[in-house]
Amino acid sequence: MQSMGVEVWTAQPQRLGCDACADLAAVLDADERERASRLQFEADRRAFLVSHAMRRIALGLVLATDPHELRFTLGAQGQPILLHANAAGLSFSLSRSRDMVAFALCAGGPVGIDVEAVRDGVDVSLLAPYMELPGAHEGSGLEDFYVRWTALEAYWKAQGLGLSRTHPRIALHDVGDSSMEVRIGGARRPSGLFAVRLPAPATHVLSVVCRKVDSVRIVELEKLAPPPAAGPDRAFAGSNDGSCLAAGAPRIFSS
């Protein structure tokens, strides 16, 4: 990956077949599998295992390490920390809903990502304690709420923190190309970070926060192309239902 670029991996867990999910589960460690088993609903268990396996695969590729061998601990704020000799300077962030999961990593600066399922009936005023709300001449509908909410969550993830009313409020300044500059506090000083809305199904909103970069590379896990022929270096087997999860050239595009 490019040194200052951001790579975002996405997947829709329900589009992955059972065989593919079994292969993914094998990448996880015992603690992750146990945590997944404690979730009550199958959709939540599947989203958990896909997202955490995707994190391991993406990091394993960057670090040229077996994904299963990666080890994590928790930081002071509960954020995951990768225990690896070459992980210094590598930032990463994970987000999941039942029907879409996303993972972002960057080797040249902070990164945060958030995905949310769009639901009717949300109270736009929920944003008020955390950010400046748009004026009457700006967007204020359901979609705008989720764009702002995902940007808010992703920003504090990029800071290694969770959402809290004790944090200074942020403001989002539209700079075009689905990007917004994140500004801090009443003075609205530039934070040096930008929120970028990424492509997602109509039922979801996906945003990544990072330093200003020329492009964001997106890898769609469930659309990884199969290798020309099966071989010993094959990472995953294809599923019986026609979905494919195998080593090869992923569909990558810039946004």
Summary of the structure (lengths in Angstrom):
residues: 255
radius of gyration: 18.4
end to end distance: 15.4
largest distance: 59.7
contacts: 801
relative contact order: 0.18
helix: 27%
strand: 27%
